[in-house]
Each structure stands twice: as C-alpha cells, then as structure tokens.
Amino acid sequence: MQNFMYQFLYIPEDKSGYIPAAFEFLIMLILCIIVFMLFRKISKKQEMKSKEIEARILADKKNTNNQQNI
C-alpha cells in the first residue's frame, strides 16, 4: 500500500519535461483571462440595455399614471 501511494509523486530527473506543461498552462491562463474579460464586457452591455429598458418602462408607467389622474 505504501509503495502504491508514492507512484503519483514521480519527479523526473530531466526537468525539460516541465517546459511543455508550462507553455500549456500559460496559454490556458491567457485564454481564461480573455474569456473572463469578454464575459465582463458582454455583461456590461446587457446591464446598460436593461437599465435603458427599465427607464423606458418607468417613464411609460409614470405617463399612464399622469393621464389617469387628469
């Protein structure tokens, strides 16, 4: 049992095996940052649209209330 657990802790003598993994990690990190920024940008646009729609609805509601009171 003891020997089985240490098989996952293999560290190679030649450290050049880490270079491709580091490049892949950097590429994935950059892609994640780009996707996150894209989501934030889209979310900001949707927020502005929803605020515009909300303002329009409130203005229409206010106009109908004023017409009913007259």
N, C-alpha and C positions, 0 to 999 in steps of 0.2 A: 504494500500500500504506500509506503514511504517513497519508494522509487517511482511509482506512478505519478505522484504529485509534482515531482521535480522535472518531469519531461516538458512541462509547459514553460519552465523558466530557462530555456536554452538561450544562451548568449553566444553568438558566433565569434570566432577569433578574428575573422576578416570583417572589419566594420564597414566596408564598402557596400555591404548588403543593406545598410540603412539609407543610402542615398536615394534609391528609387522610392522608398516609402516616404522620405522627407519631401520629395518633389510632389508626390501624390497628395500628401497632407496639405502642402501649400496651395496646390491647385484647388482642392476641395474647400479649403478655408476661404480662398478668394471668391470661388463660386457662391459659397454660403453668404458672404458679405454682400455680393452683388444682388442676390435674390432677396436678401433682407432689405436692402435699400430700395429695390423695386417694389416690394410689398408696401413699404412705408410711403413711397411716392403715390402709388395707386390708392392707398388708404386716405391720404391727404386729399386727393382729388375727389374721392367719394364723400369725404366729410364736407368739403366745400359745396358739392352738389346737394347734399342733404340739408345743409343749412339754408341754401337758397330756396329749396322746396318748402322747408319749414317756414321761412319768412313769407313766402308767397301764400301759403295756406293760412297763416295767421292774419295776413293783410286781407285776404278774401273773407275770412271769418269776421274780422272787425267791420268790414264794409257791409256785410249782410246784417250784422247786429245793428249798425247805424241806420240802415234802411228800414229795419223792422221797428225801430224806436220812433221813426218820423211819422 
